[in-house]
Amino acid sequence: MSMDLTIQQIAEGIPKSLLNATDKDLEGFQKIIDETIKLREGHRNLQKMIKTFSSSMIQRS
């Protein structure tokens, strides 16, 4: 199910603390987002590796 948001709805959903953040705060926030994305991708890759390993172990049995 997709949800179409207007720009106004998106803007209203942004916390005031984020709107009033300094460039340094935003850079720190961006680093957190970047690392979170890396962590999520790593978790997905680990799940794929475990699934592949499990499948190969089952085939060898």
Residue pairs with C-beta under 8 A, 6 or more apart in sequence:
18 29
21 29
